[in-house]
Amino acid sequence: MYRFLLTPRWFGINVFVLLAIPFCLFMGSWQLSRFEDRMAESRDAEQSVVTDGREAARPLAELLPVDKATSGKQVTATGRYDKQLLVPDRQLDDREGYYVLTLLRVDGGRALPVVRGWLPGTPDPAKVPAAPKGEVTVTGALQASETPGDNGVSARGGLPAGQTAAISAASLINLVPYDVYDAWVTLNTGDSGMKAVPATAPADSGLDLKAFQNLGYTGEWFVFAGFVVFMWFRLLRREVEFVRDAELGIVPDEGGQRSPEQPQEKATA
């Protein structure tokens, strides 16, 4: 009854199934490993934020450009505070507030954005402590430039003068007449009684949408493998039914319905 499995048609079906199932399982396992790697990366990034805070501060030039390896590292820089800006829509301890961002002129005039601290409420320049005068040395965690619309960073425009939505060289270069580093620093201790802004893990190192996409793809590939097995058994069962019906003399009519074969009438003399 199962001799039809040796026909060219079924040989092709069997080869496809034998190749498709391992491929689907391999792809599902690979996507699962990518999700596990992102979980491990997220744990390591969170741990590094704590560990980096205990390390000795290094000069700014040694840690640029900012990447996953240098983000969160302790950095020190010396210069003079210049223009001050407020960064609205920033939460700290589940409270709404804003960052106080001051540009530190270093290296012959180039500016390093420094977040001196956080204040609650709506941005109000009258409530912001003035930046220290003269030459200062700052120490804090190095952070990569923000991208508007990512990780909760506001992308709205039309802000009042003296405010910026994102801390990035691309945003700040339009507000000051000098070059700005493509990085920023959050002080370890808030300046003038302000709350210090905690350092964050580098981008693309947490359980973001991409990580859960990997998990979703894992389920899809395993479902595909199960679907291939299901369809193979369904085709096999259907073929067996055809063979059995043929042995019983039941063949499909023109409309696709099966009916017993009618015996031919004997010819009469």
C-alpha positions in Angstrom: 0.0 0.0 0.0 2.9 2.4 0.7 4.7 1.7 -2.5 3.7 5.1 -3.7 6.4 6.5 -1.4 8.9 5.3 -4.0 7.4 7.3 -6.8 9.3 10.4 -8.1 6.6 12.7 -6.8 6.8 11.4 -3.2 10.6 11.2 -3.4 10.7 15.0 -4.0 8.2 15.5 -1.1 10.3 13.4 1.3 13.5 15.2 0.3 11.9 18.6 0.9 10.6 17.5 4.3 13.9 16.0 5.4 15.6 19.3 4.5 13.0 21.7 5.7 12.6 20.3 9.3 16.3 20.6 10.2 16.5 24.0 8.6 13.5 25.3 10.6 14.9 23.9 13.8 18.3 25.4 13.1 16.9 28.8 12.4 14.7 28.7 15.5 17.6 27.7 17.6 19.7 30.5 16.1 17.1 33.1 16.8 16.8 31.8 20.4 20.5 32.1 20.9 20.3 35.7 19.6 17.7 36.4 22.2 19.8 34.8 25.0 22.8 36.8 23.8 20.8 40.0 24.1 19.7 39.0 27.6 23.3 38.4 28.6 24.3 41.7 27.0 21.6 43.5 28.9 22.7 42.0 32.2 26.4 42.8 31.5 25.5 46.4 30.5 23.5 47.0 33.7 26.4 45.5 35.7 28.9 47.6 33.9 27.1 50.8 34.8 27.7 49.9 38.5 31.2 48.7 38.0 32.3 51.7 35.8 31.3 54.1 38.5 34.0 52.6 40.8 36.8 52.9 38.3 39.3 55.8 38.3 38.4 58.6 35.9 40.4 58.9 32.7 41.0 61.9 30.4 38.3 62.5 27.8 40.6 62.0 24.8 41.3 58.4 25.9 37.6 57.4 25.8 36.5 58.9 22.5 34.7 58.0 20.3 32.0 56.7 22.5 31.0 53.1 21.9 29.6 50.1 23.9 33.0 49.6 25.5 33.5 53.2 26.7 29.9 54.3 27.4 29.5 54.7 31.1 33.2 54.9 31.9 34.4 57.6 34.3 35.9 60.6 32.6 37.4 63.8 33.7 37.8 67.1 31.8 38.9 70.6 32.6 37.6 73.8 31.2 35.2 76.8 31.6 31.4 76.6 31.6 29.7 78.6 28.9 26.2 78.4 27.5 23.5 76.7 29.6 20.5 74.9 28.3 17.5 73.0 29.8 16.4 69.6 28.6 12.7 69.2 29.3 10.5 66.0 29.7 13.1 64.0 31.8 12.0 61.7 34.6 13.9 60.8 37.7 12.6 58.7 40.5 9.2 58.6 38.8 8.9 62.4 38.8 8.8 64.8 35.9 11.5 67.3 35.5 14.4 68.6 33.4 18.1 68.3 33.0 20.4 71.3 33.4 22.9 71.1 30.6 26.0 73.3 30.5 28.6 73.4 27.8 32.2 73.1 29.1 34.7 74.8 26.8 37.8 72.6 26.6 40.7 71.9 24.2 41.0 75.3 22.7 37.3 76.1 22.7 35.6 72.9 21.7 32.6 72.2 24.0 31.7 69.1 26.1 28.0 68.9 27.1 27.8 68.4 30.8 24.6 67.5 32.7 25.1 69.2 36.0 21.9 67.8 37.5 18.1 67.4 37.5 15.4 69.6 38.8 11.7 68.8 39.2 8.8 70.5 37.5 8.7 72.5 34.2 11.9 74.1 32.9 12.4 77.5 34.6 15.7 79.3 34.1 15.1 81.4 37.2 15.2 78.3 39.4 18.4 76.9 37.8 21.7 77.5 39.8 24.3 79.4 37.9 27.3 77.5 36.7 30.6 77.9 38.6 32.8 80.6 37.3 36.4 80.2 36.2 38.2 77.0 35.4 36.6 73.8 36.7 37.4 70.1 36.6 34.4 67.8 36.2 34.2 64.1 36.8 31.3 61.9 35.6 30.1 59.1 33.4 30.6 59.4 29.7 27.5 58.9 27.6 26.8 58.6 23.8 24.8 61.3 22.0 21.1 60.8 22.2 18.9 60.2 19.2 15.5 61.9 19.2 12.6 59.4 19.4 14.8 56.6 20.9 14.9 55.4 24.5 12.3 58.0 25.7 14.2 61.0 24.2 11.7 63.6 23.0 11.5 64.4 19.3 9.3 67.4 19.6 10.4 70.7 18.1 9.4 74.3 18.6 10.9 74.5 22.1 11.4 77.8 23.8 14.8 79.5 23.5 17.3 78.0 25.9 16.0 74.5 25.6 16.9 71.4 23.7 15.1 68.1 23.3 18.1 65.8 22.9 21.7 65.9 24.1 23.6 65.4 20.9 26.1 67.2 18.8 23.7 67.4 15.9 21.1 69.3 18.1 23.6 71.5 19.9 25.7 72.6 17.0 22.8 74.8 15.8 22.6 76.5 19.2 26.2 77.5 19.7 28.9 79.0 17.4 31.6 76.4 18.2 32.2 72.7 17.8 30.6 70.3 20.2 31.9 66.8 21.2 29.7 63.9 20.0 29.3 62.8 23.6 28.2 64.1 26.9 28.9 63.7 30.6 26.6 63.3 33.6 28.3 64.4 36.9 28.6 61.8 39.6 27.4 64.4 42.1 24.7 66.9 41.3 26.0 70.5 41.1 24.6 73.2 43.5 22.2 70.9 45.2 20.7 69.4 42.1 20.1 65.6 41.8 22.7 63.8 39.8 21.4 62.1 36.7 22.4 58.3 36.7 24.4 56.9 33.9 22.5 54.6 31.5 23.6 51.5 29.6 24.7 52.0 26.0 22.2 51.8 23.2 21.3 48.4 21.7 22.4 46.6 24.8 19.1 46.0 26.5 15.9 44.0 26.1 14.5 46.2 23.4 12.1 45.5 20.5 14.9 43.7 18.5 15.4 41.2 21.4 11.7 40.3 21.5 11.6 40.1 17.7 14.3 37.4 18.0 12.1 35.6 20.5 9.1 35.9 18.2 11.0 34.6 15.2 12.1 31.6 17.4 8.5 30.6 17.8 7.7 31.1 14.1 10.5 28.8 12.9 9.4 26.0 15.4 5.8 26.4 14.2 7.0 26.1 10.6 8.8 22.8 11.5 5.6 21.5 13.0 3.5 22.6 10.1 5.8 20.7 7.6 5.4 17.5 9.6 1.6 18.1 9.8 1.3 18.6 6.1 3.4 15.5 5.3 1.2 13.3 7.4 -1.9 14.9 5.9 -0.7 14.2 2.4 0.3 10.6 3.4 -3.1 9.9 4.8 -4.8 11.3 1.7 -2.7 9.2 -0.6 -3.4 6.0 1.5 -7.1 6.8 1.3 -6.9 7.0 -2.5 -5.0 3.7 -2.7 -7.6 2.0 -0.5 -10.5 3.4 -2.5 -8.8 2.3 -5.7 -8.5 -1.3 -4.4 -12.2 -1.2 -3.5 -13.1 0.1 -7.0 -14.0 3.5 -5.8 -12.8 6.2 -8.1 -13.6 10.0 -8.2 -16.2 11.1 -10.8 -15.9 14.2 -13.0 -17.1 16.4 -10.1 -14.3 15.1 -7.8 -16.7 12.9 -5.8 -15.9 9.3 -5.2 -18.3 6.7 -6.5 -18.2 2.9 -7.0 -17.3 1.8 -10.4 -20.4 0.6 -12.4 -20.0 -2.9 -13.9 -20.2 -2.9 -17.6 -23.3 -4.6 -19.1 -22.7 -7.8 -21.0 -23.3 -7.5 -24.7 -26.4 -9.4 -25.9 -26.4 -11.3 -29.1 
